[in-house]
Amino acid sequence: MRPPKLASLTAHVTELEMTAPPKQSLPMPVNIQTAILRVSDIPLNYYRFLYLRVGKRWHWADRIRMSDEKLAALLADKRTSVTVLYVNGAPAGFFELHQADDNVVELTHFGLMEHALGLGLGKWFLLQTLFAAWTLNPSKVTVTTNNLDHPRALQLYQQFGFSPVATREATIEPLTDEELLAFAKNL
């Protein structure tokens, strides 16, 4: 017997943009060894591992469901970059940027894994992410979040200089147990 399909979720989506680099500076967290490394040719399984570990509780599903061919093409695109945060030697989060054109850089994914929450890394890592985005010299940086994301995500983006520019409703289809099992078997 097949388990029932998970109910769809309705998300209130907010699109934001910032038109100037952040002016804040934050000290590096103390008593934690951190490294932030851009991955130039990320293996698909490692990318999906990061994506799932960061995004599962926020109902990220698109990249898990994407075919290997489509995901490989997206990640191989020179306009896309993936950067991983390591804490005490282990992966702890990542961000993904996509340079849509010369004027716009989109922060497509950002987040920390559960074991990295509560260590005082969130604001510092977001600031490092924004500094990386602005090194591409865009006229604006964009990000999209929703009410299923971290409860303080929208507030944090605004704190760092993003302004809401649009809202909409979206339907989210959570990952099923079968999808998670299939993903685990492919590791």
N, C-alpha and C positions, 0 to 999 in steps of 0.2 A: 504494500500500500504506500502510495506517495504522500509525503507530508504536505499539508496545505501551503499554498503560496502565501508569502508574507503580504500583509496589507500595504498598499501604496501609502506614501506619506505626502502631505502637502507642505511645501516649504515656501516661506516668504523670502524672496531673493532680493538682495540689495547690491547694486552695482556702484562701485566707488572709483574715484580717480584722485590723483594728486598731481599738481602742476609745478612743484618745486621740491628739491631734495629735503629730507628732514634736517632740522637744525639741532636736534637733540644729540647728546652723546651719553652713553651709558658705560660704566666700567664693566670689564669682563668679570663674569661671576668668579668668586674666590673659592678656593679649596676644591675646584673641579678642573680636571684637564679636558680642554675642548680643542677640537680641530674642525675647521670648515673646509671641505674639499669639493671642488667642482669635478664631476665625473664626466669625462669626455666621451666615453663609449660604454654606457651603462648596460650590463646584461639585463635582458627583459625580466628574468626571474628575480633579480635583485631589485629592480625598479618596482615590480609588483609587490615584493616583500615590503619595501619601504612604504609604498602607497597604502597597502592594507594595514600595516602596523600603525600608521599615522591616522588613516582615514576611516577605518572600520566603524569606530564609535560615532563618527559624524555622517555615516551612511554614504561614503564615497564608494562608487561602484563602477563608473564608466571605464576606467583603465583596466580593471579586472576583466570586464566583459569584452574589451576590445580584442580583435584578432591579433595574433603575433605580428602579422605583416603590417597591419595598420599602426600598431604601437611602435614597432621598429622604425617605420618611416617617420613617425612623429618625433621620436627621440633622436633620430639621425639628422633631422632638419637642423641646419646651422643656426636657425633663429631660436632654437630651443636649447635651454641649458638646465641641467639638474645638479644641484649642490647639496651635499650631505653633511649634516652635523654629527660629529662623533663626540661622545662624552665618556671619559675614562676608557677609551679604546673601542667602545661599542657604538653602532649607529643609534642615534637618538632623535633624528628628525631630518627633514629635507625641505628644500624649496625648489620650485620649478618656475623658470621665467620663459616667456615667449615674446620675441621682438616682432610684433605684428607688422610694423613698418619702421621707418626711421624715426617716426614721431611717437610711437606708442610701444611701451613694454608692459605686458600683462603678467602679473603674478598669478600663475594658473593654479599652483598648489603651494601650501605652506603649512607646516605643523610639526609637532613634537610627538614622539611615542609616549605611551603612558608612563614608562619608568623615568622619563625626563621631566614630567610635570611636577610642579612644586619645588623645583630646584632654583628658581629665579632666572630661568633661561629664556622664557617666552619673549619678553620685551627686547632683551639684548639680541636674540636671534632674529627677530623681525627687523630690528634696526640694521643688522648686518645684511639681511636680505634686501632691504631698501637701498642701502649703499651700493650693493652689487647691481641692482636694477638701474640706478642713476649713473653708473659708470658707462652705460651704453648710450648716454646723452640723448634720452628721449625728451619730448616736450611734456609728456605725461606718463604716469604709471597707473595702471588700472588693476582692480581686484574685484572679485565677486564673492559674496558670502551669503549665508542664509541662516534662518533661525534654528536650523538643526546643527549648526556649527558650534564651536565652543561658546558658552554663554557670554563671554566677554569679547569675542572676536570683533564684532562691529565697533564696539567702544574702543578697542585697542587700535584698529585701523584709523579711526577718526582721531585718536590721540596723537598718532604719528603723522597726521596731515592729510589723510584721505577725506574727501567729501562725497556724500551720496549724490548720484546723478540720475538714478532710475531704480524703480522697484517693480517686481512682478511676482506672480505665483508660479510655482513649478511643481510637478509631480515627481517624487523620488521613489524608485523601486529598490528597496533594500536587497542586499545580497542574500540569497537563499543558502541553506545548509549544503545543498547539492553543489552550488557554485563554490562555496568555501572548500568543500571536500575535493572537488576537481582541481582547484588551485593548489591545495596541499599535495595532491598526488603528482603534480607537475614540477614540484620543487626538486 
